[in-house]
């Protein structure tokens, strides 16, 4: 048995089995990632991430997965070095290229690039979630379950820099190219391959590699429409940014790309929230929000790479209703009860949501929704939530509101304390430093 494990064939079989195990992990990981696109609110992704972090089976598989990665990397390195030492004179690449693909000739290089991408990925997410922590990983409540806001961490990274967007596109491409050869050759190494099945497996490998590469290369871009200082130029810049990303992707030589890239651009509409600098801001009617989304959608159609850009936007009527509920007072409770009595139970699901039912309930309770959404508050207005002490002072929020109107950036708390007041609770970056 020991001779088998140290032999070239034995190493190849172990390398193949570890590769197939990692391929199974990629399928699970991709399924979780695609939740970012399915649900713009982030709730589904947070639920999935919480399941992956707390499920006992996943906790057992996690160290096995790490060992699988290490074994795969070590054996790939050993076999590559052994192959090179066995033939000090390289093959004629001009003759070799007709018999094998570019991916098969450069598997070790592609594997190294995938490893670099993996290390960056682990540093950005796994390390922060497991050990270092991050301010974006605040505890939230989804359907009655407390969990970390992993969605905020992931979306925050891609919002912060186009460099990371491009890096993850390249990572998906390298991974796909690595799999075009690695997928079918793994089955060949374990003996599940003949002349008939080899062609089928090669075809299946290309399909699978395309799905993985495309899945990890789909860049979801999240934006918000309806902010107080927004201009049409801001709206048009959203699809223009998506097109710039697509252009950079298509600059890669065609034989090194794995299909087309798909950039999903999503916009939600701005909803002012209590305890934020925008609690004084006004909102807009549903038709205004639809008009802003139309500007973005029309601009998408003008882009060179419009076929690589998909655009989604939030429902405008739901946005207005969320605005009423976000800054409502005790009177809104009467309307919520009326909606419930009229059958409004699963309104969080679009197929059950009935906007007219809410308007009827507001009318029966003598409530004007525009009072809560369409007017900009005066700076001395007393809010229903003012009696709650969150630590952040109202004076600080007023300063930030004025800074926002001037489009002045407030430095990060790690750079300079802005005197928000939360330090009195004995926690946070300013207290610890």
C-alpha positions as CSV (number, residue, x, y, z in Angstrom):
1,X,0.0,0.0,0.0
2,X,2.8,2.4,0.9
3,X,4.5,1.7,-2.5
4,X,1.2,2.5,-4.3
5,X,0.9,5.8,-2.4
6,X,4.4,6.9,-3.3
7,X,4.2,5.7,-6.9
8,X,3.4,8.1,-9.7
9,X,0.0,6.4,-10.4
10,X,-0.9,6.5,-6.7
11,X,-0.2,10.2,-6.5
12,X,-2.2,10.8,-9.6
13,X,-5.2,8.9,-8.2
14,X,-5.1,10.8,-4.9
15,X,-4.7,14.1,-6.8
16,X,-7.7,13.3,-8.9
17,X,-9.9,12.3,-5.9
18,X,-8.9,15.5,-4.1
19,X,-9.7,17.4,-7.2
20,X,-13.2,15.9,-7.5
21,X,-13.8,16.6,-3.8
22,X,-12.9,20.3,-4.4
23,X,-15.1,20.3,-7.5
24,X,-18.1,19.3,-5.3
25,X,-17.2,22.1,-2.9
26,X,-17.2,24.6,-5.8
27,X,-20.7,23.6,-6.7
28,X,-21.9,24.3,-3.2
29,X,-20.0,27.6,-3.0
30,X,-21.4,28.7,-6.3
31,X,-24.9,28.0,-5.2
32,X,-24.4,30.2,-2.2
33,X,-22.9,33.0,-4.3
34,X,-25.8,33.0,-6.7
35,X,-28.1,34.0,-3.8
36,X,-26.5,37.4,-4.1
37,X,-28.2,37.8,-7.5
38,X,-31.5,36.1,-6.6
39,X,-32.3,38.4,-3.6
40,X,-31.2,42.0,-3.6
41,X,-32.0,42.4,0.1
42,X,-29.3,40.0,1.1
43,X,-31.5,38.0,3.5
44,X,-31.2,34.8,1.5
45,X,-27.4,35.1,1.3
46,X,-27.2,35.8,5.0
47,X,-29.4,32.8,5.8
48,X,-27.2,30.6,3.5
49,X,-24.0,31.9,5.0
50,X,-25.3,31.4,8.6
51,X,-26.2,27.8,7.7
52,X,-22.7,27.2,6.3
53,X,-21.2,28.7,9.5
54,X,-23.4,26.8,12.0
55,X,-24.3,23.5,10.5
56,X,-22.4,20.7,12.3
57,X,-21.8,18.7,9.2
58,X,-20.2,21.7,7.4
59,X,-18.0,22.3,10.5
60,X,-16.7,18.7,10.1
61,X,-16.2,19.0,6.4
62,X,-14.3,22.4,6.7
63,X,-11.0,21.0,8.0
64,X,-11.3,18.0,5.6
65,X,-11.7,20.6,2.8
66,X,-8.5,22.4,3.9
67,X,-6.6,19.1,4.0
68,X,-7.9,18.3,0.5
69,X,-6.6,21.7,-0.8
70,X,-3.2,21.1,0.8
71,X,-2.9,17.6,-0.6
72,X,-4.0,18.7,-4.0
73,X,-1.4,21.5,-4.1
74,X,1.4,19.4,-2.8
75,X,0.8,16.4,-5.1
76,X,0.4,18.7,-8.1
77,X,3.7,20.3,-7.3
78,X,5.5,17.0,-6.8
79,X,4.1,15.4,-10.0
80,X,4.9,18.6,-12.1
81,X,8.5,18.6,-10.8
82,X,8.9,14.9,-11.4
83,X,7.6,15.2,-14.9
84,X,10.0,18.1,-15.7
85,X,13.0,16.3,-14.2
86,X,12.1,13.2,-16.2
87,X,12.4,15.1,-19.5
88,X,15.1,17.8,-19.1
89,X,14.7,18.6,-22.9
90,X,11.2,20.1,-23.4
91,X,8.8,18.9,-26.0
92,X,8.5,20.9,-29.2
93,X,5.5,23.1,-28.3
94,X,4.7,23.6,-32.0
95,X,4.0,19.9,-32.4
96,X,2.6,19.5,-28.9
97,X,-0.1,22.2,-29.4
98,X,-2.0,20.2,-32.0
99,X,-2.5,17.3,-29.5
100,X,-3.4,19.1,-26.3
101,X,-5.1,22.3,-25.2
102,X,-3.5,25.5,-23.8
103,X,-5.1,24.7,-20.5
104,X,-3.6,21.2,-20.3
105,X,-0.1,22.6,-21.0
106,X,-0.4,25.2,-18.4
107,X,-2.2,23.5,-15.6
108,X,0.5,24.2,-13.0
109,X,0.6,27.9,-13.9
110,X,-3.2,28.1,-13.8
111,X,-3.3,26.3,-10.5
112,X,-0.8,28.8,-9.1
113,X,-3.0,31.7,-10.3
114,X,-6.1,30.1,-8.7
115,X,-4.1,29.6,-5.5
116,X,-3.3,33.4,-5.4
117,X,-6.9,34.2,-6.0
118,X,-7.9,31.8,-3.3
119,X,-5.6,33.4,-0.8
120,X,-7.0,36.8,-1.6
121,X,-10.5,35.5,-1.2
122,X,-9.8,33.8,2.1
123,X,-8.2,37.0,3.4
124,X,-11.1,39.2,2.4
125,X,-13.9,37.0,3.7
126,X,-13.0,33.8,5.6
127,X,-10.3,35.4,7.8
128,X,-12.6,38.3,8.7
129,X,-15.6,36.1,9.4
130,X,-13.7,33.5,11.5
131,X,-11.1,35.6,13.3
132,X,-10.4,39.3,12.5
133,X,-14.0,40.5,12.4
134,X,-15.2,43.6,10.5
135,X,-17.5,46.6,11.3
136,X,-19.7,45.4,8.4
137,X,-20.3,42.1,10.2
138,X,-22.8,43.6,12.6
139,X,-25.4,41.2,14.1
140,X,-28.8,41.4,12.3
141,X,-32.1,39.5,12.7
142,X,-33.5,37.6,9.8
143,X,-36.8,35.8,10.3
144,X,-36.2,35.7,14.1
145,X,-32.7,34.3,13.8
146,X,-29.6,36.4,14.9
147,X,-26.7,36.2,12.5
148,X,-23.8,38.2,11.1
149,X,-24.5,40.5,8.1
150,X,-22.2,38.6,5.7
151,X,-24.0,40.2,2.8
152,X,-22.8,43.6,3.9
153,X,-19.2,42.4,4.0
154,X,-19.4,40.8,0.5
155,X,-21.3,43.6,-1.2
156,X,-19.2,46.2,0.6
157,X,-16.0,44.8,-0.9
158,X,-17.3,45.0,-4.5
159,X,-18.8,48.4,-3.9
160,X,-15.6,49.8,-2.6
161,X,-13.3,49.1,-5.6
162,X,-13.6,48.2,-9.2
163,X,-10.2,46.5,-8.8
164,X,-11.8,43.7,-6.7
165,X,-14.5,43.3,-9.4
166,X,-11.9,42.8,-12.1
167,X,-9.8,40.5,-9.8
168,X,-12.8,38.2,-9.2
169,X,-13.6,38.1,-12.9
170,X,-10.0,37.0,-13.6
171,X,-10.1,34.5,-10.8
172,X,-13.3,32.9,-12.3
173,X,-11.6,32.7,-15.7
174,X,-8.4,31.1,-14.4
175,X,-10.6,28.6,-12.4
176,X,-12.6,27.8,-15.5
177,X,-9.5,27.2,-17.6
178,X,-8.0,25.0,-14.9
179,X,-11.2,22.9,-14.8
180,X,-11.5,22.4,-18.6
181,X,-8.6,19.9,-18.3
182,X,-8.7,19.0,-14.6
183,X,-12.4,17.8,-14.7
184,X,-12.1,15.1,-17.3
185,X,-8.5,14.1,-16.6
186,X,-9.5,13.4,-12.9
187,X,-12.0,10.7,-14.2
188,X,-9.3,9.4,-16.5
189,X,-6.8,9.0,-13.7
190,X,-9.2,6.9,-11.6
191,X,-10.0,4.7,-14.6
192,X,-13.4,6.0,-15.6
193,X,-12.5,6.8,-19.1
194,X,-12.3,5.2,-22.6
195,X,-12.3,6.6,-26.1
196,X,-16.1,7.0,-26.0
197,X,-16.4,8.4,-22.5
198,X,-13.3,10.6,-23.0
199,X,-15.1,12.7,-25.6
200,X,-18.2,12.9,-23.4
201,X,-16.2,13.9,-20.4
202,X,-14.2,16.5,-22.3
203,X,-17.5,18.0,-23.5
204,X,-19.0,17.8,-20.0
205,X,-15.8,19.4,-18.6
206,X,-16.2,22.4,-20.9
207,X,-19.8,22.9,-19.9
208,X,-19.0,22.5,-16.2
209,X,-16.0,24.9,-16.5
210,X,-18.1,27.4,-18.3
211,X,-20.8,27.3,-15.6
212,X,-18.2,27.7,-12.8
213,X,-16.3,30.4,-14.5
214,X,-19.4,32.3,-15.5
215,X,-20.9,31.8,-12.1
216,X,-17.9,33.2,-10.3
217,X,-17.4,35.9,-12.9
218,X,-20.9,37.2,-12.7
219,X,-20.3,40.5,-11.0
220,X,-23.3,41.8,-9.1
221,X,-23.1,45.6,-8.9
222,X,-25.3,47.2,-6.3
223,X,-26.4,50.8,-6.5
224,X,-29.0,53.1,-4.9
225,X,-31.2,55.5,-6.8
226,X,-33.0,58.5,-5.3
227,X,-30.4,60.0,-3.0
228,X,-31.0,63.7,-2.2
229,X,-28.1,65.0,-4.3
230,X,-28.5,62.6,-7.2
231,X,-28.2,63.8,-10.8
232,X,-28.9,62.2,-14.2
233,X,-25.2,61.9,-14.7
234,X,-25.0,59.7,-11.6
235,X,-27.7,57.5,-12.9
236,X,-26.1,57.1,-16.3
237,X,-22.7,56.3,-14.7
238,X,-24.1,53.0,-13.3
239,X,-24.3,51.2,-16.7
240,X,-21.2,53.0,-17.9
241,X,-19.3,51.4,-15.0
242,X,-20.7,48.0,-15.9
243,X,-19.6,48.5,-19.5
244,X,-16.1,49.5,-18.4
245,X,-15.8,46.2,-16.5
246,X,-17.0,44.2,-19.5
247,X,-14.5,46.0,-21.8
248,X,-11.6,45.1,-19.5
249,X,-12.8,41.5,-19.5
250,X,-12.9,41.3,-23.3
251,X,-9.4,42.8,-23.5
252,X,-8.2,39.3,-22.4
253,X,-7.2,37.2,-25.4
254,X,-10.1,35.1,-26.6
255,X,-8.3,31.8,-26.3
256,X,-7.7,32.6,-22.6
257,X,-11.3,33.6,-21.8
258,X,-13.9,31.1,-20.8
259,X,-17.0,32.4,-22.6
260,X,-18.7,35.8,-22.1
261,X,-19.0,37.6,-18.8
262,X,-22.3,38.5,-17.3
263,X,-22.6,41.6,-15.1
264,X,-25.7,41.9,-13.1
265,X,-26.4,45.5,-12.1
266,X,-29.1,46.0,-9.4
267,X,-30.5,49.2,-8.0
268,X,-32.7,49.7,-5.0
269,X,-34.4,53.0,-4.2
270,X,-33.2,55.2,-1.3
271,X,-35.3,54.9,1.9
272,X,-34.4,57.3,4.7
273,X,-34.1,55.5,8.1
274,X,-34.2,56.7,11.7
275,X,-30.9,57.3,13.5
276,X,-29.1,58.2,10.3
277,X,-28.1,61.6,8.8
278,X,-30.8,61.1,6.1
279,X,-33.7,60.9,8.6
280,X,-34.6,64.5,7.5
281,X,-34.7,63.6,3.8
282,X,-37.8,63.4,1.6
283,X,-38.7,60.5,-0.7
284,X,-40.4,60.6,-4.2
285,X,-43.6,59.1,-5.8
286,X,-43.4,55.6,-7.3
287,X,-43.5,57.1,-10.9
288,X,-40.4,59.2,-10.1
289,X,-38.5,56.1,-9.0
290,X,-39.6,54.2,-12.1
291,X,-38.4,57.2,-14.2
292,X,-34.9,57.0,-12.6
293,X,-34.7,53.3,-13.3
294,X,-35.7,54.0,-16.9
295,X,-32.8,56.3,-17.3
296,X,-30.4,53.5,-16.1
297,X,-32.2,50.9,-18.3
298,X,-32.0,53.1,-21.4
299,X,-28.4,53.8,-20.8
300,X,-27.7,50.1,-20.5
301,X,-29.0,49.7,-24.1
302,X,-26.6,52.3,-25.3
303,X,-23.5,50.5,-24.1
304,X,-21.1,48.6,-26.4
305,X,-21.4,45.4,-24.2
306,X,-25.1,45.7,-23.5
307,X,-25.6,41.9,-24.0
308,X,-23.2,41.3,-21.1
309,X,-25.2,43.6,-18.7
310,X,-28.3,42.6,-16.9
311,X,-30.2,45.3,-15.0
312,X,-32.7,44.7,-12.1
313,X,-34.5,47.3,-10.0
314,X,-36.6,47.3,-6.8
315,X,-40.3,47.7,-6.9
316,X,-41.2,51.4,-6.5
317,X,-44.5,51.0,-4.7
318,X,-42.8,48.7,-2.1
319,X,-40.1,51.3,-1.7
320,X,-42.7,54.0,-0.8
321,X,-44.4,51.7,1.7
322,X,-41.1,50.8,3.3
323,X,-40.5,54.5,3.7
324,X,-43.8,55.0,5.5
325,X,-43.0,52.0,7.9
326,X,-39.4,53.1,8.4
327,X,-40.3,56.6,9.8
328,X,-43.9,56.1,10.9
329,X,-45.3,56.9,14.3
330,X,-47.8,55.0,16.5
331,X,-50.7,55.8,14.1
332,X,-49.1,53.5,11.5
333,X,-49.8,50.6,13.9
334,X,-53.6,51.0,13.2
335,X,-53.0,50.7,9.4
336,X,-50.8,47.6,9.9
337,X,-53.6,45.9,11.9
338,X,-56.2,46.9,9.1
339,X,-54.0,45.3,6.5
340,X,-53.7,42.1,8.5
341,X,-57.5,42.0,8.9
342,X,-57.9,42.4,5.2
343,X,-55.7,39.3,4.6
344,X,-52.2,40.9,4.4
345,X,-50.1,38.2,6.0
346,X,-47.3,37.3,3.5
347,X,-46.8,40.8,2.0
348,X,-43.0,40.3,2.1
349,X,-43.5,38.0,-0.8
350,X,-44.1,39.8,-4.1
351,X,-46.8,37.3,-5.2
352,X,-48.9,38.1,-2.2
353,X,-48.2,41.9,-1.9
354,X,-51.1,44.2,-2.7
355,X,-50.2,47.8,-2.7
356,X,-53.9,48.9,-3.0
357,X,-54.7,47.1,0.2
358,X,-52.2,49.2,2.1
359,X,-53.6,52.4,0.5
360,X,-57.1,51.4,1.5
361,X,-56.0,50.8,5.0
362,X,-54.2,54.2,5.2
363,X,-57.4,55.9,3.9
364,X,-59.6,54.1,6.5
365,X,-57.3,55.2,9.3
366,X,-57.2,58.8,8.1
367,X,-53.4,58.5,7.4
368,X,-51.8,60.4,4.5
369,X,-48.7,58.4,3.5
370,X,-47.2,61.6,1.9
371,X,-46.8,63.1,5.4
372,X,-44.2,60.4,6.1
373,X,-42.5,60.3,2.7
374,X,-42.9,63.3,0.5
375,X,-41.7,66.2,2.8
376,X,-38.2,67.1,4.0
377,X,-38.2,67.5,7.8
378,X,-37.1,70.7,9.5
379,X,-33.9,70.4,11.6
380,X,-35.8,71.1,14.8
381,X,-38.6,68.6,14.2
382,X,-39.1,66.1,17.0
383,X,-39.1,62.5,15.7
384,X,-41.1,59.6,17.2
385,X,-37.9,57.7,17.9
386,X,-36.0,60.6,19.6
387,X,-36.6,59.2,23.1
388,X,-34.4,56.1,22.2
389,X,-30.7,56.6,23.1
390,X,-28.5,54.8,20.5
391,X,-25.4,56.6,21.7
392,X,-25.1,58.6,18.5
393,X,-26.2,62.2,19.2
394,X,-28.7,64.1,17.1
395,X,-26.3,67.0,16.7
396,X,-23.8,64.6,15.1
397,X,-26.5,63.4,12.7
398,X,-27.3,67.0,11.8
399,X,-23.6,67.7,11.0
400,X,-23.5,64.6,8.8
401,X,-26.7,65.7,7.0
402,X,-25.2,69.0,6.2
403,X,-21.9,67.3,5.1
404,X,-24.0,65.0,2.8
405,X,-25.7,68.0,1.2
406,X,-22.3,69.6,0.6
407,X,-21.0,66.2,-0.7
408,X,-18.2,66.3,1.9
409,X,-16.7,63.0,2.9
410,X,-16.4,62.2,6.6
411,X,-13.1,60.4,7.5
412,X,-13.3,56.8,8.6
413,X,-13.4,56.4,12.4
414,X,-9.9,54.7,12.2
415,X,-8.5,57.9,10.7
416,X,-10.2,60.5,12.9
417,X,-12.9,60.6,15.6
418,X,-15.9,62.6,14.4
419,X,-17.4,62.8,17.9
420,X,-20.6,60.8,17.2
421,X,-21.1,60.1,20.9
422,X,-21.3,56.3,20.8
423,X,-18.0,56.0,22.7
424,X,-19.9,56.4,26.0
425,X,-21.1,52.8,25.6
426,X,-17.5,51.6,26.1
427,X,-17.0,49.9,22.7
428,X,-16.0,50.6,19.1
429,X,-12.9,51.6,17.2
430,X,-12.5,54.9,19.0
431,X,-12.8,53.4,22.4
432,X,-10.4,50.5,21.7
433,X,-7.8,52.8,20.3
